[in-house]
Amino acid sequence: MAIHGNLHGLRVLAAALAAATMTMAPIFYCEGRELAADPSSSLSDPFLRRVLGESGGGRQRQQLRQQDRREVKSGKDSKSGKSSKSGRWGHHSWHGSRSQSWYGPPGSSSSTSSSTSSSTSSSSSSTDATWSSAISRKSRKSSKSKAGKTKGGKSKKKKSKDKVGGGAWPHNSSKSEEQHGETSSKGSDDAKLSLREALELLIDESEREHIPKFLRLGFHDCIGGCDGCIDLTNPDNNGLREPIEALAPIVKEYEDDYSRADVWAFATLVSADMSLVVLDDDGNLVDKRPDGIRFPMTHMGRKDCKGANAMGMGGPRINMPSNDLTTHELLDFFNDEFGFTSDEAVTIMGAHAVAVATRENVGFGNVGLEEGWVFDAEEYILDSRFYAMLVGDYDDEVDSAPTWRQELVRNGELEGDIPDRYQWFHEGKGETERPIMTNTDMALVRDLSGYITVGDDETMGKVDCAFNMDSSDRSSSGGGFATKAPVICPVASDTMAKVLEYKMDNELFLYDFEEVLVKMVMNGFSEDELESVDL
């Protein structure tokens, strides 16, 4: 059960127990772990920074994976040979834990009662905002005027993206830092952050703007194998210089323990994890992760490519997939490149929920704006909104879906060799945002085989069918090209059902996305080639 805004009560309880025992300081247990005996030091323990109950339920396969991890942690670490004495979730860093319940010594009555009550807690509980860093964030946020969002014609302003971490990020770490050489020998005051912590801090300091950039970097790097190299002369990689440069200091700092490819892969996973813990309007941290999800790094030891500079710019030229793939071409690409099933291909596309399009980089998007594939994309929250933008209800998947129309985006005035693009756009009633989709996105719900043609100015990507009936006879208010087709695009029967399922079940999507993203950052390597870890 979540403890929210009640740290003062814990102090009172600890003091009362200390007075009652007189000669024996109280001992607290969390998931079988003995905490500091001194009440004041207990309150500085990482567990007190992030206390959430074990919510019951979860997917069966997720529970099996957790059981496997617990069995591994109960043995010896293969690298150090030391016995693992960590609790259910292993070692916990200064960020604290997001999935813990408070109770007495193992086997005590308090353990049983707390464990029972915790099973009813919500996995998306709000966390305590009394940590010093969170207090300062809340003060900053409350001092700002609260402008309305874009709904219903209200005015829109640039969203405030207060930092979420700052030393109190609620994450799970499953191996001790000592087992992976992540702790400095200089002493506790100079202790080196774990790699996960360093990445979390970097993302937090960017006000979460690195989340979509690191996810995109990870995807582009892992096409052809995750080798820590990006050819920036390829126009499809425009915009990736920024995340590469942002990660360069961390790559350098941890080069004795991790390759550049490892750091990039880990940054991809941490970005997904951080996209699920957000600040609400009152400045409180809200955990949107279902029970057990933490996007673990399962293997290390990837080899960096040859021919790139120290930051990873250069290396072999890898062709990116087209933005005009049909359904079968999309599924073939993901199967050939990553070994993904059809369902897994649908899953990985959900990353577009946190994506933001910049015309100056890729040629898609809206002039002077950074908008994405969903409304409020700049909140960088990973969820099933991407699928909700594409499909309607169970009994009417096509005509009850949001209306999408196509337009030609002319990029001749932009610097660089950025071609004109055909993109889909959605204009909601009362909305000032204008989400976009590519033909490849649309291939998840419409089979565009035989309908993608060459349009104006010899630009490939014009679609000669309409998304649904509502979009068949409307024109773009933005002055761009609009499709007026006499036929409705056929349904993509191989993928439509999974898209609809994800729209209706966000938790299922998140469990599947974690599994598929972990699989993606293994591309190019077998498990036998790498060291098994749990970070």
C-alpha positions in Angstrom: 0.0 0.0 0.0 1.4 3.4 -1.0 2.6 5.7 1.8 1.9 9.2 0.5 2.7 12.3 2.5 3.3 10.4 5.7 7.0 10.5 6.5 6.3 12.5 9.6 4.1 9.7 10.8 7.0 7.3 10.2 9.3 9.5 12.3 6.8 9.5 15.1 6.4 5.7 14.9 10.2 5.1 14.9 10.7 7.4 17.9 7.9 5.7 19.8 9.4 2.3 19.2 12.8 3.5 20.3 11.4 4.9 23.5 9.5 1.6 24.2 12.5 -0.7 23.8 14.8 1.8 25.6 17.9 -0.5 25.5 17.2 -1.8 22.0 16.8 0.4 19.0 14.0 -0.5 16.6 14.8 -2.5 13.5 12.7 -2.1 10.4 12.4 -4.7 7.6 11.5 -4.1 4.0 11.1 -7.2 1.8 13.4 -9.0 4.3 16.0 -6.3 4.3 17.1 -5.0 7.7 17.2 -1.2 7.7 19.3 1.2 9.9 18.5 0.8 13.6 18.8 4.6 14.3 15.3 6.1 13.4 16.9 9.3 12.1 19.2 7.3 9.8 16.4 5.0 8.8 14.6 8.1 7.5 17.5 8.8 5.2 17.5 5.2 3.9 16.7 4.9 0.2 13.6 2.9 0.9 12.0 5.8 2.6 12.4 7.9 -0.4 10.1 5.7 -2.5 7.6 3.4 -0.9 4.9 1.7 -2.9 3.0 -1.4 -2.1 3.2 -4.6 -4.1 0.2 -4.5 -6.3 -1.3 -7.8 -6.9 -2.0 -9.3 -10.3 0.2 -8.6 -13.4 0.7 -10.8 -16.4 1.6 -14.4 -15.8 4.7 -14.3 -17.9 5.9 -11.2 -16.0 5.5 -13.1 -12.7 7.5 -16.0 -14.2 10.3 -13.6 -15.2 10.4 -12.1 -11.7 10.6 -15.6 -10.2 13.5 -16.4 -12.5 15.3 -13.2 -11.5 14.8 -14.0 -7.8 16.2 -17.5 -8.3 19.2 -16.1 -10.0 19.8 -13.6 -7.2 19.5 -16.3 -4.6 22.7 -18.0 -6.0 26.1 -16.6 -6.6 27.0 -13.8 -8.9 28.8 -15.3 -11.8 31.3 -12.4 -12.1 32.3 -11.8 -8.5 31.6 -15.2 -7.0 30.0 -13.5 -4.0 26.7 -14.7 -2.6 23.8 -12.4 -3.4 22.1 -11.4 -0.1 19.8 -8.8 -1.7 16.1 -8.9 -1.1 13.4 -9.6 -3.6 14.4 -6.7 -5.8 18.1 -7.0 -5.0 20.3 -4.0 -4.2 18.7 -0.6 -4.0 20.6 2.5 -4.9 20.2 6.0 -3.6 17.2 6.4 -5.8 15.2 4.0 -3.7 12.6 1.5 -4.6 9.2 1.8 -6.3 7.8 -1.5 -5.3 8.2 -2.1 -1.6 5.9 -2.7 1.3 6.8 -2.0 5.0 6.5 -4.7 7.5 8.3 -6.4 10.4 10.8 -9.2 10.4 10.2 -12.1 8.0 7.5 -14.4 9.3 6.1 -11.8 11.8 2.4 -11.0 12.0 3.0 -7.5 10.7 4.7 -9.0 7.7 1.6 -10.9 6.9 -0.9 -8.1 7.4 1.1 -5.6 5.4 1.6 -8.0 2.6 -2.1 -8.7 2.4 -3.0 -5.0 2.4 -0.4 -4.2 -0.2 -1.9 -6.5 -2.7 -4.8 -4.1 -3.2 -2.6 -1.1 -3.9 -2.6 0.6 -7.3 0.6 0.2 -9.4 0.2 3.8 -10.5 0.2 5.4 -7.0 1.5 8.9 -6.4 4.7 9.0 -4.4 5.6 11.3 -1.5 6.8 14.7 -2.7 8.5 15.7 0.6 12.0 14.8 -0.6 14.1 17.9 -0.6 14.5 17.9 -4.4 10.8 17.3 -4.9 9.9 20.1 -2.6 11.9 22.5 -4.6 10.3 21.3 -7.8 6.9 21.6 -6.3 7.6 25.2 -5.1 8.8 26.1 -8.6 5.8 24.6 -10.2 3.3 26.2 -7.9 4.8 29.6 -8.5 4.0 29.4 -12.2 0.7 30.3 -13.6 -1.4 27.3 -14.7 -2.4 27.9 -18.2 -5.0 25.6 -19.7 -4.1 22.9 -22.2 -5.3 22.9 -25.8 -8.7 21.3 -25.1 -11.9 23.2 -25.9 -10.2 26.2 -27.4 -8.3 27.1 -24.3 -5.0 28.9 -24.7 -1.9 26.9 -24.9 1.5 27.6 -23.6 4.8 25.8 -23.7 4.4 23.0 -21.2 6.4 23.2 -18.0 8.8 20.2 -17.9 10.0 20.3 -14.3 12.8 17.9 -13.4 11.8 14.6 -11.9 15.0 13.2 -10.6 17.6 15.3 -8.9 18.7 12.5 -6.6 15.4 10.9 -5.8 14.5 9.0 -8.9 12.4 5.9 -8.0 14.0 3.0 -9.8 14.8 -0.6 -9.1 18.3 -1.9 -9.3 18.8 -5.6 -9.1 22.6 -6.0 -8.6 25.0 -4.4 -6.3 27.2 -1.7 -7.8 30.2 -3.4 -6.4 29.5 -6.5 -8.5 29.9 -4.4 -11.7 32.7 -2.1 -10.7 30.4 0.9 -10.4 31.5 2.1 -7.0 34.5 4.3 -6.7 37.3 3.4 -4.2 37.5 7.1 -3.1 34.9 6.7 -0.4 31.2 7.2 0.1 31.4 11.0 -0.3 33.0 10.5 -3.8 31.0 7.4 -4.7 30.6 6.9 -8.4 27.0 6.6 -9.6 25.8 3.4 -11.1 25.4 3.6 -14.8 21.6 3.6 -14.5 21.7 6.4 -12.0 24.0 8.5 -14.3 21.7 8.0 -17.2 18.6 8.9 -15.1 20.3 12.1 -13.9 21.3 13.0 -17.5 17.7 12.5 -18.7 16.3 14.4 -15.8 18.6 17.4 -16.3 17.4 17.6 -19.9 13.8 18.1 -18.5 13.0 14.7 -20.1 13.7 15.9 -23.6 16.3 13.2 -24.0 13.7 10.4 -23.6 12.6 10.3 -27.3 16.0 11.1 -28.5 17.7 8.2 -26.7 14.9 5.9 -27.8 15.4 6.9 -31.5 19.2 6.6 -31.1 18.8 3.1 -29.8 16.6 2.0 -32.6 18.8 3.5 -35.3 21.9 2.0 -33.7 20.5 -1.4 -33.4 19.5 -1.7 -37.0 22.3 -3.9 -38.4 23.4 -4.7 -34.8 23.8 -2.6 -31.7 27.4 -1.4 -32.3 27.5 2.1 -30.9 27.9 3.8 -34.3 25.8 6.2 -36.3 26.6 7.5 -39.8 25.6 11.2 -39.6 26.1 11.6 -43.3 22.9 9.6 -43.8 20.0 12.1 -43.9 17.8 9.5 -42.1 20.0 10.0 -39.0 19.6 13.8 -38.9 19.1 15.0 -35.3 21.0 12.2 -33.7 24.2 14.3 -33.1 22.6 15.8 -30.0 21.9 12.5 -28.1 25.3 11.1 -29.1 27.1 14.2 -27.7 24.9 14.1 -24.6 26.0 10.5 -23.9 29.7 11.0 -24.7 30.8 12.1 -21.2 29.1 9.0 -19.7 30.6 6.8 -22.3 34.0 8.2 -21.4 33.4 7.9 -17.6 32.4 4.2 -17.7 34.6 3.1 -20.6 36.5 0.7 -18.3 33.3 -1.3 -17.6 31.0 -0.8 -20.6 31.3 -0.3 -24.3 29.8 2.7 -26.0 27.2 0.3 -27.5 26.3 -0.9 -24.0 25.8 2.6 -22.8 23.6 3.6 -25.8 21.5 0.4 -25.3 21.1 1.1 -21.6 20.1 4.7 -22.3 17.4 3.4 -24.5 16.0 1.2 -21.7 16.3 3.8 -19.0 14.5 6.4 -21.3 11.5 4.0 -21.6 11.6 3.5 -17.8 11.6 7.2 -17.0 8.8 7.9 -19.4 6.5 6.0 -17.0 7.2 8.2 -13.9 5.9 11.7 -14.3 5.0 14.8 -12.3 1.3 15.7 -11.8 0.0 19.2 -11.7 0.7 19.5 -8.0 4.4 18.5 -8.4 4.0 15.0 -7.1 5.7 12.0 -8.7 3.2 9.6 -10.2 4.4 6.1 -11.1 2.6 4.7 -14.1 4.5 1.5 -14.3 2.5 -1.8 -13.8 3.9 -4.1 -11.2 7.3 -5.5 -12.0 8.2 -3.3 -15.0 11.6 -1.6 -14.9 13.2 -2.2 -18.3 16.2 -4.2 -17.1 19.6 -4.4 -18.9 20.0 -8.1 -19.2 23.3 -8.4 -21.1 26.6 -6.4 -21.4 29.6 -6.8 -23.6 28.5 -5.4 -27.0 31.3 -4.6 -29.4 31.7 -1.1 -30.8 32.0 -0.8 -34.6 35.2 0.2 -36.3 35.6 3.4 -38.3 33.8 5.8 -36.0 35.2 8.5 -33.8 35.3 8.3 -30.0 31.8 9.5 -29.7 30.4 7.0 -32.2 30.0 9.2 -35.2 30.8 7.3 -38.4 31.1 3.6 -39.0 29.3 1.6 -41.7 26.4 3.1 -43.6 23.2 1.4 -42.6 20.0 2.0 -44.6 17.0 2.9 -42.5 13.5 1.5 -43.3 11.4 3.6 -45.7 8.6 5.8 -44.3 6.3 4.3 -47.1 6.2 0.7 -46.1 3.1 -1.4 -46.6 1.9 -3.7 -43.9 3.7 -6.8 -45.3 6.9 -4.8 -45.9 6.8 -3.5 -42.3 6.4 -7.0 -40.9 9.1 -8.4 -43.1 11.5 -5.6 -42.1 11.1 -6.2 -38.4 11.3 -10.0 -38.8 14.4 -9.9 -41.0 16.2 -7.3 -38.9 15.2 -8.1 -35.3 13.5 -11.5 -35.5 10.2 -9.8 -34.4 6.9 -11.5 -34.8 4.0 -9.6 -36.3 2.7 -8.8 -32.8 6.2 -7.6 -31.7 6.4 -5.3 -34.7 3.1 -3.7 -33.6 4.5 -3.4 -30.1 7.7 -1.6 -31.0 5.9 1.0 -33.1 4.2 2.2 -29.9 7.4 4.1 -29.0 5.9 6.8 -31.2 3.7 7.8 -28.2 6.8 9.7 -26.9 8.1 10.8 -30.3 8.2 14.4 -31.4 8.7 15.3 -35.1 11.1 18.1 -36.1 10.8 19.0 -39.8 14.3 20.4 -39.8 15.6 16.9 -39.1 13.3 14.5 -40.9 11.0 16.5 -43.1 7.9 15.4 -41.2 6.0 17.6 -38.8 4.4 21.0 -38.7 6.1 24.3 -39.5 7.7 25.9 -36.5 6.3 23.3 -34.1 7.5 20.2 -32.3 4.4 18.0 -32.3 4.2 14.2 -32.4 2.1 11.2 -33.2 -0.3 11.8 -30.3 -1.7 14.8 -28.4 0.5 16.1 -25.6 3.5 14.3 -27.0 5.9 16.6 -25.3 4.9 15.2 -21.9 7.0 12.1 -23.1 4.7 9.5 -21.5 4.8 6.0 -22.9 1.4 4.5 -23.1 -1.1 3.1 -25.6 -2.3 6.5 -27.0 -0.5 5.9 -30.3 -2.8 3.0 -31.0 -5.9 4.9 -29.9 -5.0 7.5 -32.6 -5.3 4.8 -35.2 -8.3 2.6 -34.4 -11.9 3.0 -33.3 -14.0 0.7 -31.2 -14.3 -3.1 -31.3 -17.6 -3.0 -33.3 -16.4 -0.2 -35.6 -12.7 -0.1 -35.9 -12.6 1.9 -39.1 -15.3 4.6 -39.1 -15.2 5.3 -35.4 -11.4 5.9 -35.6 -10.0 9.4 -35.5 -10.1 11.1 -38.9 -6.8 11.2 -40.8 -6.1 13.0 -44.1 -2.9 13.3 -46.2 -0.9 16.3 -47.2 2.3 17.1 -49.1 5.0 18.8 -46.9 7.3 20.8 -49.0 10.8 21.1 -47.5 12.6 23.0 -50.2 13.3 26.0 -47.8 15.0 23.8 -45.2 18.7 23.4 -45.0 20.2 20.1 -46.0 19.0 17.5 -48.4 15.6 16.9 -46.9 13.0 15.7 -49.4 9.4 16.7 -49.6 7.2 14.3 -47.7 3.7 13.0 -47.7 2.3 12.8 -44.2 -1.0 12.1 -42.5 -2.5 14.7 -40.1 -5.3 14.8 -37.6 -7.2 17.9 -36.5 -9.3 17.3 -33.5 -12.2 19.6 -32.7 -11.1 22.3 -30.3 -7.5 21.2 -30.5 -4.6 23.4 -31.5 -2.1 20.5 -31.8 -1.9 18.6 -35.0 -0.5 15.0 -34.7 1.0 13.4 -37.7 1.6 9.8 -39.0 3.7 8.4 -41.8 2.5 5.8 -44.3 4.5 3.2 -42.3 2.5 4.1 -39.2 -0.7 3.8 -41.1 0.3 0.3 -42.3 -0.5 -1.0 -38.9 -4.2 -0.5 -39.6 -4.5 0.0 -43.3 -3.2 -2.3 -46.1 -1.8 0.3 -48.5 -0.4 -2.3 -51.0 -1.1 -0.9 -54.5 -2.3 2.4 -53.2 1.1 4.2 -52.6 2.0 6.1 -55.7 4.2 9.0 -56.9 2.4 12.3 -56.4 3.1 16.0 -57.0 6.7 16.9 -58.0 7.6 13.2 -58.4 7.3 12.7 -54.6 6.7 9.2 -53.5 4.1 8.5 -50.8 0.8 9.8 -52.1 -2.0 7.4 -51.1 -4.9 6.9 -53.4 -7.4 5.7 -50.8 -9.0 7.4 -47.8 -8.4 6.4 -44.2 -12.1 6.2 -43.4 -15.4 7.7 -44.7 -15.0 11.0 -42.7 -11.6 11.7 -44.3 -12.6 10.9 -47.9 -14.0 14.3 -48.8 -12.2 16.8 -46.5 -9.4 19.2 -47.4 -6.5 20.4 -45.3 -7.1 23.7 -43.4 -3.4 24.2 -43.5 -3.3 24.6 -47.3 -1.5 21.4 -48.0 -2.4 18.6 -50.4 -5.4 16.5 -49.2 -6.5 13.1 -50.4 -10.0 12.9 -52.0 -10.2 9.2 -52.8 -13.3 7.3 -54.0 -12.4 4.2 -52.0 -11.6 3.5 -48.4 -8.2 1.9 -47.7 -8.5 -1.8 -46.9 -8.0 -2.9 -43.3 -4.6 -4.4 -42.4 -5.9 -7.7 -41.2 -2.5 -9.0 -40.0 -2.1 -6.3 -37.4 -5.4 -4.6 -36.8 -6.5 -6.9 -33.9 -3.3 -6.3 -31.9 -3.6 -2.5 -32.4 -7.1 -2.7 -31.1 -6.1 -4.9 -28.2 -3.4 -2.4 -27.1 -5.8 0.5 -27.4 -8.0 -1.3 -24.9 -5.3 -2.6 -22.6 -2.5 -0.1 -21.8 -1.0 -2.5 -19.1 -0.7 -5.3 -21.7 1.1 -2.9 -24.1 3.6 -1.8 -21.4 4.5 -5.4 -20.4 4.9 -6.4 -24.0 6.9 -3.2 -24.8 9.4 -3.9 -22.1 10.0 -7.4 -23.4 10.3 -6.3 -27.0 12.6 -3.3 -26.2 15.0 -5.6 -24.2 15.0 -7.9 -27.2 15.7 -5.0 -29.6 18.9 -3.9 -27.8 20.3 -7.4 -28.1 20.2 -7.3 -31.9 23.4 -8.5 -33.5 24.5 -10.6 -30.5 23.5 -13.9 -29.0 23.2 -14.4 -25.3 26.3 -16.6 -25.3 28.4 -13.8 -26.7 27.5 -11.4 -23.9 27.7 -11.3 -20.1 24.4 -11.9 -18.3 23.6 -9.1 -15.9 20.5 -7.7 -14.2 20.9 -3.9 -14.0 
